Amino acid sequence: MMSDHVSMPAVFDKVLPTLNGMRTRIVCKRPFIRDLILARIILPYFSDKRTFIIIYSEALYRKFTKFFESLLLKCPDLNSTADNLNVIKVGKSLECKFGHLFAFIEQGDPLEEANELIRCLDGLKDDDVLIMHSSMGFFFELLGDNNIKEILEIFSSLPSDITLIGFKSGERTIDSLINELYDIIVRIHQDSMIDELHYVVSVEWTFSDSLREFGRFRIKDGNIADL
């Protein structure tokens, strides 16, 4: 799917094809690495599909925008990817600095936000890609264990074969419940045997006992590279 002129580290070249049509949660503790993988690997790979991203709260939208603007200065090839992104924003302002604003939900009561989001997601199709930005972890935490019904309805409203990619925000009870709603868990952690710039990627299929280490990558000059 990724255009031929864009190189991709070998480990992601093996992992990404398995995510198509699946519901995948990416577990990565470092925000910079998580957002770098999203911007440099995931979004370009799925650039030929209609891609949506949900971002929750003005504060976290601002932070991601600052990251994206900084990255675009270094990687102008990402401009077309950013321009084609459909943004679903839950916040206080209609401002949308990249892509185009597909839907705006005014931030307020989490239950009302959940209902609006369910209506918004109803228009998505099987061939679409939906990114749940890491900021959605705050939303799920605000809903809490007592409102798991609304979380189930959000996931149930999605087309069966949509490609969903979400990010895990922590190890709380609500995260364990949400893990059950995904087909695949991708875990990215530092390779402590080397240094903090080297990472290991493993993949767990939640409907089987299969856990596979796919490989490693490193961070070089603020980018993702093969070892």
C-alpha positions in Angstrom: 0.0 0.0 0.0 2.8 2.4 0.8 4.2 4.1 -2.3 7.4 2.6 -3.7 9.5 5.7 -3.1 8.9 5.6 0.7 11.2 3.2 2.5 9.9 1.3 5.5 11.9 -0.6 8.2 11.8 -4.3 7.6 10.0 -5.1 10.8 7.0 -2.9 9.9 7.0 -4.3 6.4 6.2 -7.7 8.0 3.8 -6.4 10.6 1.5 -4.0 8.7 0.0 -6.4 6.1 -1.4 -8.4 9.1 -3.3 -5.4 10.3 -5.5 -4.9 7.3 -9.2 -5.4 8.2 -8.3 -6.2 11.8 -8.7 -4.3 15.1 -5.2 -3.6 16.4 -4.0 -1.9 19.7 -0.5 -0.6 19.9 1.1 -0.6 23.3 4.1 1.8 23.5 5.0 3.7 26.6 7.0 6.5 25.0 4.7 9.2 23.4 7.3 10.4 20.9 7.9 6.8 19.6 4.2 6.1 19.4 3.4 9.3 17.5 6.5 8.8 15.2 5.3 5.3 14.3 1.8 6.7 13.6 3.0 9.6 11.4 6.0 7.9 9.6 4.8 4.3 9.3 1.1 3.8 9.7 -0.4 6.8 7.9 1.8 6.6 4.8 1.2 2.8 4.6 -2.6 3.3 4.5 -2.4 6.5 2.3 -4.4 4.8 -0.5 -7.4 4.3 1.8 -9.9 6.7 3.3 -8.3 7.3 6.7 -9.8 8.9 9.8 -8.2 9.9 13.1 -10.1 10.6 16.4 -8.3 13.1 18.6 -9.7 14.0 22.1 -9.4 17.4 23.8 -7.9 20.7 22.8 -4.8 20.2 24.9 -3.8 16.9 23.3 -4.9 18.1 19.8 -2.5 21.0 20.3 0.4 18.7 21.4 -0.1 16.3 18.4 -0.3 19.3 16.0 2.9 20.7 17.3 4.6 17.3 16.8 3.1 17.0 13.3 4.2 20.5 12.3 7.8 19.8 13.5 7.9 16.5 11.6 6.6 18.0 8.4 9.5 20.5 8.4 11.9 17.5 8.4 9.8 15.2 6.2 7.9 17.3 3.6 6.9 14.0 1.8 4.3 13.6 4.6 2.4 16.7 3.5 0.1 14.8 1.1 -0.6 12.2 3.7 -1.5 14.9 6.3 -3.7 16.7 3.7 -5.8 13.6 3.0 -6.4 12.8 6.7 -10.0 13.0 7.9 -10.1 14.4 11.4 -12.7 13.6 14.0 -12.1 16.2 16.8 -13.6 16.2 20.2 -12.7 19.6 21.6 -13.7 23.3 22.1 -12.7 24.8 18.7 -13.4 24.0 15.1 -9.7 24.8 14.3 -8.1 22.0 12.2 -4.5 22.6 11.2 -3.9 19.4 9.2 -6.2 17.3 7.0 -9.8 18.3 6.9 -12.3 18.3 9.7 -14.7 15.4 9.0 -16.6 15.9 12.3 -16.5 18.1 15.4 -17.9 17.0 18.8 -18.0 19.7 21.4 -16.2 18.5 24.5 -18.4 18.3 27.6 -20.1 15.4 29.2 -18.4 12.1 28.3 -21.6 10.2 27.8 -22.9 12.8 25.4 -19.6 12.8 23.6 -19.9 9.0 23.3 -23.3 9.2 21.8 -22.2 11.8 19.3 -19.2 9.7 18.4 -21.3 6.6 17.8 -23.5 8.6 15.3 -20.3 10.0 13.6 -18.8 6.6 13.2 -22.0 5.2 11.6 -20.9 6.6 8.2 -17.6 4.6 8.0 -17.2 1.7 5.6 -15.4 -1.6 5.7 -12.5 -0.4 3.5 -11.8 2.6 5.7 -9.0 3.0 8.2 -9.8 4.5 11.7 -7.0 5.6 14.0 -7.9 6.1 17.7 -5.2 8.5 18.7 -3.7 7.9 22.2 -5.7 10.9 23.5 -8.7 8.5 23.4 -7.3 6.8 26.4 -8.3 9.9 28.4 -11.8 9.6 27.0 -12.2 6.0 27.9 -10.8 6.7 31.4 -13.3 9.5 31.9 -16.1 7.2 30.8 -14.8 4.6 33.3 -15.7 1.1 34.2 -19.3 2.1 35.0 -19.9 3.1 31.4 -18.4 0.1 29.6 -21.7 -0.2 27.7 -20.9 3.1 25.8 -17.4 1.8 25.0 -18.9 -1.4 23.7 -21.3 0.5 21.5 -18.5 2.6 20.1 -16.7 -0.5 18.9 -19.9 -2.3 17.9 -20.9 0.6 15.7 -17.8 0.1 13.5 -18.0 -1.8 10.2 -17.0 -5.4 10.7 -13.9 -5.3 8.4 -12.7 -1.8 9.0 -9.0 -1.4 9.8 -8.9 0.0 13.3 -5.7 1.0 15.0 -5.8 2.3 18.6 -3.2 3.0 21.3 -3.0 1.8 24.8 -2.6 4.5 27.4 -1.9 2.5 30.6 -2.5 -0.6 32.7 -5.7 0.3 34.5 -8.8 -1.9 34.7 -10.5 -0.2 31.8 -7.5 -0.9 29.6 -7.8 -4.6 30.3 -11.4 -4.5 29.2 -10.7 -2.6 26.1 -7.9 -5.1 25.1 -10.7 -7.7 24.8 -12.2 -5.6 21.9 -9.1 -5.9 19.7 -7.9 -8.7 17.5 -4.2 -7.9 17.7 -2.0 -6.3 20.3 1.3 -4.9 19.0 3.8 -4.3 21.8 6.7 -2.0 21.3 9.3 -1.7 24.1 12.9 -0.6 24.5 15.6 -3.2 24.0 17.2 -2.9 27.4 20.1 -5.2 26.3 21.3 -2.4 23.9 20.1 1.1 24.7 17.1 3.4 24.9 17.2 4.0 21.1 16.6 0.4 20.1 13.1 -1.2 20.2 11.6 -4.6 20.0 8.2 -5.3 18.2 6.1 -8.3 19.2 2.6 -9.2 18.0 -0.1 -11.1 20.0 -3.3 -12.4 18.4 -6.0 -12.2 21.0 -8.1 -15.0 19.6 -5.2 -17.5 19.8 -2.2 -18.3 22.0 0.2 -17.0 19.3 2.8 -14.4 20.4 5.5 -13.6 17.9 8.5 -11.3 18.1 8.6 -9.7 14.6 11.9 -7.9 14.9 13.7 -4.7 16.0 14.2 -1.1 14.9 16.2 1.9 16.1 15.7 5.6 16.3 18.3 7.5 14.2 18.2 11.3 13.8 14.6 11.4 14.9 13.5 8.8 12.4 12.8 5.1 12.4 15.4 2.9 10.9 16.5 -0.7 10.4 19.2 -2.1 12.6 
